[in-house]
Amino acid sequence: MISQKMMLDQCLQLKKIELHPIANQLQLAYENANANPRVALQSAQVVIHDLVKASYCQEMNVKEVTSPTRTLLTSKPFIAKIQPRRIHLLMNLVYKMTRQQSNDVVTAKTARIVVDYLADIVEWFLARVEQLPVPQEHYMQEVTPLNPFDLSSEEDHTQAAQWFAQAANHGHASAQYNLGVLYETGHGVKRDLAKAIQYYKLAAEQEDANALFSLGLLYHVGTQLETDYNKAMSYYKRAAAKGNDNAMYHIGVLYNQGLGREVDYVKAAKWFTQAAAKGNTNAMNNLGFMYYNGNGVTQDDKQAVAYFLQAAQANDASAQYNLGFLYRKGQGIEQNFGKAAYWFQLAALQDHINAQFQLALLYQAGLGVKQDLQECMKWLKLAASDDHMNAQYTLGMLYAQQQEHDQALQWLQWACEKGHAPAMYELARLYIHLAQIEKAQPLLEQAATKGNADAQIMLAQQYQQQGQLTKAEQWLKKALQQQQPDAYVAYGLFTLQQQQFEEAHHYLQLAARAGHVEGAYQYGNLYDKGIGVAQDYQKAAPWIEFAATKGHAKAQYQLAQMYYRGEGFSKNIKQAIKYYRLAAAQNHKKAQYQLGMLYKKGEGVTQDYKEAARWFNQSLT
């Protein structure tokens, strides 16, 4: 959560521009986020309502506004003014989150996130005040908006329902269809699916294309009407004959998914092509996949990209994401992280959570954009708050790296609740780090059962420490099945302790040859010490050296010893000192002691008793 200093600074700035109610409620939200989350969310709800109204007055250059927050947040002219677009997403998210106060568990988690999001919005708002000074003292008064057609209020829907009802009663097909839409959505009238279907059928009897499509969709998805793919196809085809592109697209879906008929990619591609020709972006997107995979059409990467691009340029978020993904992976198109970031951002601004997650990863790695951990975490929070479990896991890991354990526990727990095995493993590690061992074991068992090799290894180590060697071996063997070098090392060391030298040699060798640093050190150590094999410094040398050059402290010390003694290498005091220093810098006590001895004797270095004493002291601390 934001720091108290940052919150107080924001409150002070808000009060300076006479926005005392917002400042007071923001402070209440912060102070109650942990102790009384319901109160925090209630205060946050006041803040977001007042902030949106204040922002609307500021951006639209009006003194007063009367429309509800929900309406303002859908105003296209207002949305266009909010830059960066992420702020509008945050406004919507906070608005939704403060309205969903279902239970104490949810609100306790939600309150802290909401306060963080509010801090971002307030920061943006205060910056805009400096750029666009607008009288703020009247923002809470209410008058009619300048352009009500942009706001689509409930009153508009009610009035529309009355007009449509009159026209529908006179047999007007379009009015019957539109009245059906209002009953289906509950706008302007009480939601009533039975009445919606009644009016759709009246319009369909007059061959209204939209009504035919709507009935087809109801039979397709099984809403109110029992699922019947054949009836859905019949209605879709009647609508398609009248040029309805949505119907054409859904016919393609039925063939593509084999619903009520055999899968037929050729027919699916034909219908998608017809719909795409009429500008249907869903069809373009599906055609992109079909050309990419070669389903129903000749495989053609260029054609796939062309369809994704056409839909993306028409502002289809899914196509923008897909195009960004192709650019990121370099699949079917030359890899270009800058273009990947561009398309991911366009989709992310339309609340596409996978795009938000991928964009965050680009900011984290600095690929195609300037590396920016703060921007990364903001996009991760948007995706994570919309239940993207990989975003929740990644966010938890970042907080853990920053030692913000409460936040890390929260986000990793959310990912765990969705069955994310790596999150279970990392949460268990965090509990062990926090000395809450009893909470770690159940998580390790869950993750291990899901096939997470890291969890299987750690669980085996836990059982080994408890003396339950049979269980330890069982889990290590499960980890071995995934052929991961970490598992080879763990099983190799386990069998080494059991004096099963042949098994230990085999698995440590596999790990070493796979480039595993610890595996290389342990494998070299077998030959260096003659453990289960004939002692052979020449065989030990390359593996110890490999691990040492990769920063392995024990290997660095051992390599120094080998150079000092002339074991496996020609005796070389300078090389020995080099690796003693590297190991000592990693707080290797024996290396520090050996450096002390060299300085004391003046061996390979200028004799220096003070330097010797310094290294001896370090080796003892």
C-alpha positions as CSV (number, residue, x, y, z in Angstrom):
1,M,0.0,0.0,0.0
2,I,1.1,3.6,-0.5
3,S,3.2,5.2,2.2
4,Q,1.6,7.4,4.8
5,K,3.8,10.3,3.7
6,M,2.6,10.1,0.1
7,M,-1.1,10.0,1.2
8,L,-0.7,13.0,3.5
9,D,1.1,14.9,0.8
10,Q,-1.8,14.2,-1.6
11,C,-4.4,15.2,1.0
12,L,-2.5,18.5,1.6
13,Q,-2.5,19.3,-2.1
14,L,-6.2,18.5,-2.4
15,K,-7.0,20.9,0.5
16,K,-4.9,23.6,-1.1
17,I,-7.3,23.5,-4.1
18,E,-10.3,23.5,-1.8
19,L,-11.1,19.8,-2.3
20,H,-11.4,19.1,1.5
21,P,-14.1,16.4,1.2
22,I,-12.0,14.3,-1.1
23,A,-8.9,14.8,1.1
24,N,-10.8,13.8,4.2
25,Q,-12.3,10.7,2.7
26,L,-9.0,9.7,1.1
27,Q,-7.3,9.9,4.6
28,L,-10.2,7.8,6.1
29,A,-9.8,5.2,3.4
30,Y,-6.0,4.9,4.0
31,E,-6.4,4.8,7.8
32,N,-9.0,2.1,7.8
33,A,-7.7,-0.1,4.9
34,N,-6.3,-2.7,7.4
35,A,-8.3,-2.2,10.6
36,N,-11.8,-1.6,9.1
37,P,-11.8,-2.3,5.4
38,R,-15.6,-1.8,5.0
39,V,-15.2,1.8,6.2
40,A,-12.2,2.2,3.9
41,L,-14.2,1.0,0.9
42,Q,-17.1,3.3,1.8
43,S,-14.7,6.3,2.0
44,A,-13.0,5.2,-1.2
45,Q,-16.5,5.1,-2.9
46,V,-17.0,8.7,-2.0
47,V,-13.5,9.6,-3.2
48,I,-14.0,8.0,-6.6
49,H,-17.4,9.6,-7.2
50,D,-16.1,13.0,-6.3
51,L,-12.9,12.6,-8.2
52,V,-14.6,11.5,-11.4
53,K,-17.0,14.5,-11.2
54,A,-14.1,16.9,-10.4
55,S,-12.1,15.4,-13.3
56,Y,-15.1,15.7,-15.7
57,C,-15.5,19.4,-14.8
58,Q,-11.8,19.9,-15.2
59,E,-11.3,18.0,-18.5
60,M,-14.6,19.1,-20.2
61,N,-14.2,22.7,-18.9
62,V,-17.6,22.9,-17.2
63,K,-18.4,24.2,-13.7
64,E,-21.0,21.7,-12.7
65,V,-22.3,18.2,-13.5
66,T,-25.4,16.3,-12.5
67,S,-25.0,12.8,-14.2
68,P,-24.1,9.8,-12.1
69,T,-20.5,8.5,-12.0
70,R,-21.4,5.4,-14.1
71,T,-22.7,7.6,-16.8
72,L,-19.7,10.0,-16.7
73,L,-17.3,7.0,-17.0
74,T,-18.9,6.0,-20.3
75,S,-18.8,9.5,-21.9
76,K,-16.7,9.2,-25.0
77,P,-15.6,12.8,-25.1
78,F,-14.5,12.5,-21.4
79,I,-12.7,9.2,-22.0
80,A,-10.8,10.8,-24.9
81,K,-9.5,13.5,-22.6
82,I,-8.1,11.1,-20.0
83,Q,-4.4,10.4,-20.8
84,P,-2.8,8.0,-20.1
85,R,-5.8,5.7,-20.8
86,R,-4.7,3.6,-17.9
87,I,-6.2,6.2,-15.5
88,H,-9.7,5.7,-17.0
89,L,-9.3,1.9,-16.5
90,L,-8.3,2.6,-12.9
91,M,-11.3,4.8,-12.4
92,N,-13.6,2.1,-13.7
93,L,-11.9,-0.5,-11.6
94,V,-12.1,1.4,-8.3
95,Y,-15.8,2.3,-9.1
96,K,-16.5,-1.5,-9.5
97,M,-14.5,-2.6,-6.6
98,T,-16.1,-0.2,-4.2
99,R,-19.5,-1.4,-5.2
100,Q,-18.7,-5.1,-4.6
101,Q,-18.4,-5.4,-0.8
102,S,-19.6,-9.0,-0.4
103,N,-17.8,-10.2,2.7
104,D,-15.0,-9.3,5.1
105,V,-12.4,-11.5,3.4
106,V,-12.9,-9.9,0.1
107,T,-13.1,-6.3,1.4
108,A,-9.9,-6.8,3.5
109,K,-8.0,-7.7,0.4
110,T,-9.8,-5.2,-1.8
111,A,-9.4,-2.1,0.4
112,R,-5.6,-2.1,0.2
113,I,-5.6,-2.4,-3.5
114,V,-8.3,0.3,-3.9
115,V,-6.2,2.8,-1.8
116,D,-3.2,2.2,-4.1
117,Y,-5.3,2.8,-7.2
118,L,-6.8,5.9,-5.7
119,A,-3.3,7.2,-5.1
120,D,-2.5,6.8,-8.8
121,I,-5.7,8.6,-9.8
122,V,-5.2,11.5,-7.3
123,E,-1.6,11.8,-8.5
124,W,-2.8,12.1,-12.1
125,F,-5.6,14.5,-11.1
126,L,-3.3,16.8,-9.2
127,A,-0.9,16.9,-12.2
128,R,-3.8,17.9,-14.5
129,V,-4.9,20.6,-12.1
130,E,-1.5,22.3,-12.7
131,Q,-1.8,21.9,-16.5
132,L,-5.5,22.9,-16.8
133,P,-6.5,25.2,-14.0
134,V,-10.2,25.1,-13.6
135,P,-12.4,26.6,-10.7
136,Q,-12.9,23.5,-8.5
137,E,-15.2,25.0,-5.8
138,H,-18.4,24.4,-7.7
139,Y,-17.8,20.8,-8.9
140,M,-20.4,19.2,-6.5
141,Q,-23.3,21.3,-7.8
142,E,-25.6,19.8,-10.4
143,V,-26.8,20.9,-13.8
144,T,-27.7,19.2,-17.1
145,P,-24.7,17.9,-19.1
146,L,-23.8,19.7,-22.3
147,N,-24.3,16.7,-24.5
148,P,-26.7,14.2,-23.0
149,F,-26.5,11.9,-26.1
150,D,-23.0,11.0,-25.1
151,L,-24.2,9.9,-21.7
152,S,-26.9,7.3,-22.4
153,S,-28.8,7.6,-19.1
154,E,-31.4,5.3,-17.7
155,E,-34.0,8.0,-18.4
156,D,-33.1,7.8,-22.1
157,H,-33.7,4.0,-22.0
158,T,-37.0,4.4,-20.3
159,Q,-38.2,6.9,-22.8
160,A,-36.9,4.7,-25.7
161,A,-38.8,1.7,-24.2
162,Q,-42.1,3.6,-24.3
163,W,-41.6,4.7,-27.9
164,F,-40.6,1.2,-29.0
165,A,-43.6,-0.4,-27.2
166,Q,-46.0,1.9,-29.1
167,A,-44.3,1.1,-32.5
168,A,-44.1,-2.6,-31.7
169,N,-47.8,-2.7,-30.9
170,H,-48.4,-1.4,-34.4
171,G,-46.3,-4.2,-35.9
172,H,-43.1,-2.4,-36.6
173,A,-40.4,-5.1,-36.8
174,S,-37.4,-3.0,-35.8
175,A,-39.2,-1.7,-32.8
176,Q,-40.2,-5.2,-31.8
177,Y,-36.5,-6.2,-32.0
178,N,-35.3,-3.1,-30.1
179,L,-37.9,-3.7,-27.4
180,G,-36.7,-7.3,-27.1
181,V,-33.1,-6.0,-26.6
182,L,-34.3,-3.7,-23.8
183,Y,-36.1,-6.6,-22.0
184,E,-33.1,-8.8,-22.5
185,T,-30.7,-6.3,-21.0
186,G,-33.0,-4.7,-18.4
187,H,-32.5,-1.2,-19.7
188,G,-35.5,1.1,-19.3
189,V,-37.7,-1.9,-18.3
190,K,-37.5,-4.7,-15.8
191,R,-35.3,-7.5,-17.2
192,D,-37.6,-10.2,-18.6
193,L,-36.1,-12.8,-21.0
194,A,-39.5,-14.3,-21.7
195,K,-40.8,-11.0,-23.0
196,A,-37.5,-10.5,-24.9
197,I,-38.0,-13.8,-26.7
198,Q,-41.7,-12.9,-27.4
199,Y,-40.7,-9.6,-29.1
200,Y,-37.8,-11.2,-31.0
201,K,-40.2,-13.9,-32.4
202,L,-42.6,-11.2,-33.5
203,A,-39.9,-9.4,-35.3
204,A,-38.5,-12.7,-36.7
205,E,-41.9,-13.5,-38.2
206,Q,-41.3,-10.4,-40.4
207,E,-37.8,-11.7,-41.2
208,D,-36.0,-9.0,-39.2
209,A,-32.3,-10.0,-39.5
210,N,-31.3,-8.8,-36.1
211,A,-34.2,-10.6,-34.4
212,L,-33.4,-13.8,-36.3
213,F,-29.8,-13.6,-35.2
214,S,-30.8,-12.9,-31.6
215,L,-33.0,-16.0,-31.5
216,G,-30.3,-18.0,-33.0
217,L,-27.9,-16.9,-30.3
218,L,-30.4,-17.7,-27.6
219,Y,-30.7,-21.3,-28.9
220,H,-26.9,-21.4,-29.4
221,V,-25.9,-20.5,-25.8
222,G,-29.0,-22.0,-24.1
223,T,-30.2,-18.8,-22.3
224,Q,-33.9,-19.2,-21.4
225,L,-34.3,-21.4,-24.4
226,E,-33.0,-25.0,-24.3
227,T,-29.8,-25.3,-26.3
228,D,-30.5,-26.5,-29.8
229,Y,-27.7,-26.0,-32.3
230,N,-29.9,-27.0,-35.3
231,K,-32.5,-24.3,-34.5
232,A,-29.6,-21.9,-33.9
233,M,-28.2,-22.7,-37.3
234,S,-31.6,-22.3,-39.0
235,Y,-32.1,-18.8,-37.5
236,Y,-28.5,-17.9,-38.3
237,K,-28.9,-18.9,-41.9
238,R,-32.1,-16.9,-42.3
239,A,-30.4,-13.8,-40.8
240,A,-27.2,-14.4,-42.9
241,A,-29.4,-14.5,-46.1
242,K,-30.4,-11.0,-45.2
243,G,-26.7,-9.9,-44.8
244,N,-26.3,-10.1,-41.1
245,D,-22.5,-10.5,-40.5
246,N,-22.9,-11.6,-36.9
247,A,-25.0,-14.5,-38.1
248,M,-22.4,-15.4,-40.7
249,Y,-19.8,-15.4,-38.1
250,H,-21.8,-17.6,-35.7
251,I,-22.5,-20.1,-38.5
252,G,-18.7,-20.3,-38.8
253,V,-18.4,-20.9,-35.1
254,L,-20.8,-23.8,-35.2
255,Y,-18.8,-25.5,-37.9
256,N,-15.4,-24.6,-36.4
257,Q,-16.4,-26.1,-33.0
258,G,-18.4,-29.0,-34.3
259,L,-21.6,-27.9,-32.4
260,G,-24.6,-30.0,-33.6
261,R,-22.5,-31.3,-36.5
262,E,-19.1,-32.6,-37.5
263,V,-16.2,-30.1,-37.3
264,D,-15.8,-28.7,-40.8
265,Y,-13.0,-26.1,-41.0
266,V,-13.5,-25.5,-44.7
267,K,-17.2,-24.5,-44.2
268,A,-16.1,-22.5,-41.1
269,A,-13.5,-20.6,-43.1
270,K,-16.1,-19.9,-45.9
271,W,-18.6,-18.3,-43.4
272,F,-15.9,-16.4,-41.6
273,T,-14.6,-15.0,-44.9
274,Q,-18.2,-13.8,-45.8
275,A,-18.5,-12.1,-42.4
276,A,-15.1,-10.6,-42.5
277,A,-15.9,-9.1,-45.9
278,K,-18.7,-7.2,-44.2
279,G,-16.3,-5.9,-41.5
280,N,-16.9,-8.4,-38.7
281,T,-13.7,-8.3,-36.6
282,N,-14.5,-11.5,-34.8
283,A,-14.5,-13.3,-38.1
284,M,-11.2,-11.6,-39.1
285,N,-9.7,-12.7,-35.9
286,N,-10.8,-16.3,-36.4
287,L,-9.6,-16.3,-40.0
288,G,-6.2,-15.1,-38.7
289,F,-6.0,-18.3,-36.5
290,M,-7.2,-20.5,-39.3
291,Y,-4.5,-19.2,-41.7
292,Y,-1.9,-19.4,-39.0
293,N,-2.7,-23.0,-38.2
294,G,-3.7,-24.1,-41.7
295,N,-7.2,-25.2,-40.6
296,G,-9.7,-25.2,-43.5
297,V,-7.3,-23.0,-45.6
298,T,-3.8,-23.3,-46.9
299,Q,-1.4,-22.3,-44.1
300,D,-0.2,-18.8,-44.8
301,D,1.5,-16.6,-42.1
302,K,1.2,-13.5,-44.2
303,Q,-2.5,-13.9,-44.6
304,A,-2.9,-14.7,-40.9
305,V,-1.1,-11.5,-40.0
306,A,-3.1,-9.5,-42.6
307,Y,-6.4,-10.6,-41.0
308,F,-5.2,-9.9,-37.5
309,L,-4.0,-6.5,-38.7
310,Q,-7.3,-5.7,-40.4
311,A,-9.2,-6.5,-37.2
312,A,-6.7,-4.7,-35.0
313,Q,-6.9,-1.6,-37.0
314,A,-10.7,-1.7,-36.6
315,N,-10.0,-1.6,-32.8
316,D,-10.7,-5.2,-32.0
317,A,-8.9,-5.8,-28.7
318,S,-8.5,-9.6,-29.2
319,A,-6.9,-9.0,-32.6
320,Q,-4.6,-6.3,-31.2
321,Y,-3.5,-8.8,-28.5
322,N,-2.9,-11.6,-31.1
323,L,-0.9,-9.3,-33.3
324,G,1.2,-8.1,-30.4
325,F,1.8,-11.8,-29.4
326,L,3.0,-12.6,-32.9
327,Y,5.4,-9.7,-32.8
328,R,6.6,-10.6,-29.4
329,K,7.3,-14.3,-30.3
330,G,8.4,-13.6,-33.9
331,Q,5.9,-16.2,-35.1
332,G,4.9,-15.7,-38.7
333,I,6.4,-12.2,-38.6
334,E,9.8,-10.7,-37.8
335,Q,10.2,-10.3,-34.0
336,N,9.6,-6.7,-33.0
337,F,9.2,-5.9,-29.3
338,G,8.3,-2.2,-30.0
339,K,5.4,-3.2,-32.2
340,A,4.4,-5.9,-29.7
341,A,4.2,-3.2,-27.0
342,Y,2.2,-0.9,-29.3
343,W,-0.5,-3.5,-30.0
344,F,-0.5,-4.9,-26.4
345,Q,-1.1,-1.3,-25.1
346,L,-4.0,-0.7,-27.5
347,A,-5.6,-3.9,-26.3
348,A,-4.7,-3.3,-22.7
349,L,-6.5,0.1,-22.8
350,Q,-9.6,-1.8,-23.8
351,D,-9.3,-3.8,-20.6
352,H,-7.9,-6.9,-22.4
353,I,-6.3,-8.6,-19.3
354,N,-3.9,-10.9,-21.3
355,A,-2.6,-7.8,-23.1
356,Q,-2.2,-6.0,-19.8
357,F,-0.2,-8.9,-18.4
358,Q,2.0,-9.1,-21.5
359,L,2.6,-5.3,-21.6
360,A,3.6,-5.5,-17.9
361,L,6.2,-8.2,-18.8
362,L,7.7,-6.0,-21.5
363,Y,8.0,-3.1,-19.1
364,Q,9.6,-5.5,-16.5
365,A,12.2,-6.7,-19.1
366,G,12.6,-3.4,-20.9
367,L,11.7,-5.0,-24.3
368,G,10.3,-2.6,-26.8
369,V,9.8,0.0,-24.1
370,K,12.0,1.7,-21.5
371,Q,12.3,-0.6,-18.5
372,D,10.0,0.7,-15.8
373,L,9.1,-1.5,-12.8
374,Q,6.5,1.0,-11.6
375,E,4.7,0.9,-15.0
376,C,5.0,-2.9,-15.0
377,M,3.3,-3.2,-11.6
378,K,0.5,-0.8,-12.5
379,W,-0.4,-3.0,-15.5
380,L,0.0,-6.1,-13.5
381,K,-2.4,-4.8,-10.8
382,L,-5.0,-4.1,-13.5
383,A,-4.8,-7.6,-14.8
384,A,-4.5,-9.2,-11.4
385,S,-7.5,-7.3,-10.0
386,D,-9.5,-8.8,-12.9
387,D,-8.5,-12.3,-11.7
388,H,-5.6,-13.0,-14.1
389,M,-3.8,-15.6,-12.1
390,N,-0.4,-15.3,-13.8
391,A,-0.5,-11.6,-13.1
392,Q,-1.4,-12.3,-9.5
393,Y,1.6,-14.7,-9.3
394,T,4.0,-12.3,-11.0
395,L,2.9,-9.4,-8.8
396,G,3.3,-11.5,-5.7
397,M,6.8,-12.4,-6.8
398,L,7.8,-8.8,-7.4
399,Y,6.5,-7.8,-4.0
400,A,8.4,-10.7,-2.4
401,Q,11.6,-9.4,-4.1
402,Q,10.9,-6.0,-2.6
403,Q,10.5,-7.5,0.8
404,E,6.9,-6.3,0.9
405,H,5.7,-9.5,2.5
406,D,2.1,-8.6,3.2
407,Q,1.4,-7.7,-0.4
408,A,3.3,-10.7,-1.6
409,L,1.3,-13.1,0.6
410,Q,-1.9,-11.5,-0.6
411,W,-1.3,-11.8,-4.3
412,L,0.3,-15.2,-4.2
413,Q,-2.7,-16.5,-2.1
414,W,-5.1,-15.2,-4.7
415,A,-3.2,-17.1,-7.4
416,C,-3.1,-20.2,-5.2
417,E,-6.9,-20.1,-4.8
418,K,-7.1,-20.5,-8.6
419,G,-4.9,-23.6,-8.5
420,H,-1.7,-21.9,-9.7
421,A,1.0,-24.5,-8.7
422,P,4.1,-22.2,-9.0
423,A,2.3,-19.7,-6.7
424,M,1.7,-22.5,-4.2
425,Y,5.4,-23.3,-4.2
426,E,6.5,-19.7,-3.9
427,L,4.0,-19.0,-1.2
428,A,5.3,-22.0,0.7
429,R,8.9,-20.7,0.3
430,L,7.8,-17.3,1.6
431,Y,6.1,-18.9,4.7
432,I,9.3,-20.8,5.4
433,H,11.3,-17.6,5.1
434,L,8.9,-16.0,7.6
435,A,9.3,-19.0,9.9
436,Q,5.7,-20.1,9.4
437,I,6.7,-23.7,8.5
438,E,3.3,-25.2,9.4
439,K,1.6,-23.2,6.6
440,A,4.2,-24.2,4.1
441,Q,3.8,-28.0,4.0
442,P,0.2,-28.2,2.9
443,L,1.0,-25.8,0.0
444,L,4.0,-27.8,-1.0
445,E,1.8,-31.0,-1.0
446,Q,-0.8,-29.3,-3.2
447,A,1.8,-28.0,-5.7
448,A,3.6,-31.3,-5.7
449,T,0.4,-33.2,-6.4
450,K,-0.2,-30.8,-9.3
451,G,3.2,-31.9,-10.7
452,N,5.3,-28.8,-9.8
453,A,8.9,-30.2,-9.8
454,D,10.3,-27.5,-7.5
455,A,7.6,-28.3,-4.9
456,Q,8.2,-32.0,-5.2
457,I,11.9,-31.4,-4.5
458,M,11.3,-29.1,-1.5
459,L,8.6,-31.4,-0.1
460,A,11.1,-34.3,-0.4
461,Q,13.7,-32.2,1.5
462,Q,11.1,-31.5,4.2
463,Y,10.4,-35.2,4.6
464,Q,14.1,-36.0,4.6
465,Q,14.7,-33.5,7.4
466,Q,11.8,-35.3,9.3
467,G,13.5,-38.7,8.7
468,Q,10.7,-39.9,6.4
469,L,13.1,-41.2,3.8
470,T,10.6,-43.3,1.9
471,K,8.3,-40.4,1.3
472,A,11.3,-38.2,0.4
473,E,12.4,-40.7,-2.2
474,Q,8.9,-41.1,-3.7
475,W,8.6,-37.3,-4.3
476,L,12.1,-37.1,-5.7
477,K,11.4,-39.8,-8.2
478,K,8.2,-38.0,-9.3
479,A,10.4,-34.9,-9.9
480,L,12.8,-37.0,-11.9
481,Q,10.1,-37.8,-14.3
482,Q,10.1,-34.2,-15.5
483,Q,13.7,-34.5,-16.4
484,Q,14.7,-31.2,-14.8
485,P,18.4,-30.6,-13.8
486,D,17.3,-29.5,-10.3
487,A,15.7,-32.9,-9.8
488,Y,18.8,-34.6,-10.9
489,V,20.9,-32.7,-8.4
490,A,18.4,-33.3,-5.5
491,Y,18.1,-37.0,-6.2
492,G,21.9,-37.3,-6.8
493,L,22.6,-35.8,-3.4
494,F,19.9,-37.9,-1.7
495,T,21.3,-41.1,-3.1
496,L,24.8,-39.9,-2.2
497,Q,23.7,-39.6,1.5
498,Q,22.3,-43.2,1.2
499,Q,25.7,-44.2,-0.2
500,Q,24.1,-45.3,-3.4
501,F,27.2,-44.1,-5.3
502,E,26.3,-45.4,-8.8
503,E,22.9,-43.6,-8.7
504,A,24.5,-40.5,-7.3
505,H,27.2,-40.4,-10.0
506,H,24.6,-41.0,-12.8
507,Y,22.2,-38.2,-11.8
508,L,24.9,-35.6,-10.9
509,Q,26.5,-36.3,-14.2
510,L,23.2,-35.6,-16.0
511,A,22.8,-32.3,-14.1
512,A,26.4,-31.3,-14.9
513,R,26.1,-32.0,-18.6
514,A,22.9,-30.0,-18.6
515,G,24.9,-27.0,-17.4
516,H,23.5,-27.0,-13.9
517,V,26.0,-25.0,-11.7
518,E,25.4,-26.9,-8.4
519,G,25.3,-30.2,-10.4
520,A,28.6,-29.4,-12.0
521,Y,30.2,-28.6,-8.6
522,Q,28.9,-31.7,-6.9
523,Y,29.9,-33.9,-9.9
524,G,33.4,-32.5,-9.9
525,N,33.5,-32.9,-6.1
526,L,33.0,-36.7,-6.5
527,Y,36.2,-36.9,-8.4
528,D,38.1,-34.4,-6.3
529,K,37.3,-36.2,-3.1
530,G,37.1,-39.7,-4.6
531,I,33.6,-40.3,-3.4
532,G,32.2,-43.5,-5.0
533,V,34.8,-43.2,-7.8
534,A,38.6,-43.3,-8.0
535,Q,40.0,-39.9,-7.1
536,D,40.9,-38.1,-10.4
537,Y,41.8,-34.4,-10.3
538,Q,41.9,-34.2,-14.0
539,K,38.3,-35.2,-14.3
540,A,37.3,-33.0,-11.4
541,A,39.0,-29.9,-12.8
542,P,36.7,-28.8,-15.7
543,W,33.5,-29.2,-13.7
544,I,34.8,-27.3,-10.6
545,E,36.1,-24.6,-13.0
546,F,32.8,-24.3,-14.8
547,A,30.9,-23.9,-11.5
548,A,33.5,-21.4,-10.2
549,T,33.2,-19.2,-13.3
550,K,29.5,-19.1,-12.8
551,G,29.9,-17.6,-9.3
552,H,29.6,-20.8,-7.2
553,A,31.4,-19.8,-3.9
554,K,32.3,-23.4,-2.9
555,A,33.6,-24.1,-6.3
556,Q,35.7,-20.9,-6.3
557,Y,37.3,-22.0,-3.1
558,Q,37.9,-25.5,-4.3
559,L,39.4,-24.2,-7.6
560,A,41.7,-21.9,-5.6
561,Q,42.8,-24.9,-3.6
562,M,43.5,-26.9,-6.7
563,Y,45.6,-24.1,-8.2
564,Y,47.4,-23.7,-4.9
565,R,48.2,-27.4,-4.6
566,G,48.7,-28.1,-8.3
567,E,45.8,-30.6,-8.3
568,G,44.2,-31.0,-11.8
569,F,46.0,-27.8,-12.9
570,S,49.6,-26.6,-12.9
571,K,50.4,-24.9,-9.6
572,N,49.5,-21.2,-10.0
573,I,49.5,-19.0,-6.9
574,K,48.0,-15.9,-8.8
575,Q,45.1,-18.0,-10.0
576,A,44.7,-19.4,-6.5
577,I,44.6,-15.9,-5.0
578,K,42.1,-14.8,-7.7
579,Y,39.6,-17.5,-6.7
580,Y,40.2,-17.2,-3.0
581,R,39.2,-13.5,-3.3
582,L,36.1,-14.3,-5.4
583,A,35.0,-16.9,-2.8
584,A,35.9,-14.6,0.1
585,A,33.8,-11.8,-1.4
586,Q,30.8,-14.2,-1.0
587,N,31.7,-14.6,2.7
588,H,33.3,-18.1,2.3
589,K,35.0,-18.4,5.6
590,K,37.7,-20.9,4.6
591,A,38.7,-18.7,1.6
592,Q,38.9,-15.6,3.9
593,Y,41.1,-17.6,6.3
594,Q,43.4,-18.8,3.4
595,L,43.8,-15.2,2.2
596,G,44.8,-14.3,5.8
597,M,47.5,-17.0,5.8
598,L,48.8,-15.8,2.4
599,Y,49.2,-12.2,3.6
600,K,50.8,-13.4,6.9
601,K,53.4,-15.5,5.0
602,G,53.7,-13.0,2.1
603,E,53.0,-15.9,-0.3
604,G,52.0,-14.6,-3.7
605,V,51.3,-11.2,-2.2
606,T,53.3,-8.6,-0.3
607,Q,53.5,-9.6,3.4
608,D,51.0,-7.5,5.3
609,Y,50.0,-8.4,8.9
610,K,47.2,-5.9,9.0
611,E,45.6,-7.3,5.9
612,A,46.1,-10.8,7.3
613,A,44.4,-9.8,10.5
614,R,41.5,-8.3,8.6
615,W,40.9,-11.5,6.7
616,F,41.3,-13.6,9.8
617,N,38.7,-11.4,11.6
618,Q,36.3,-11.7,8.7
619,S,36.6,-15.5,8.8
620,L,35.6,-15.5,12.4
621,T,32.5,-13.3,12.1
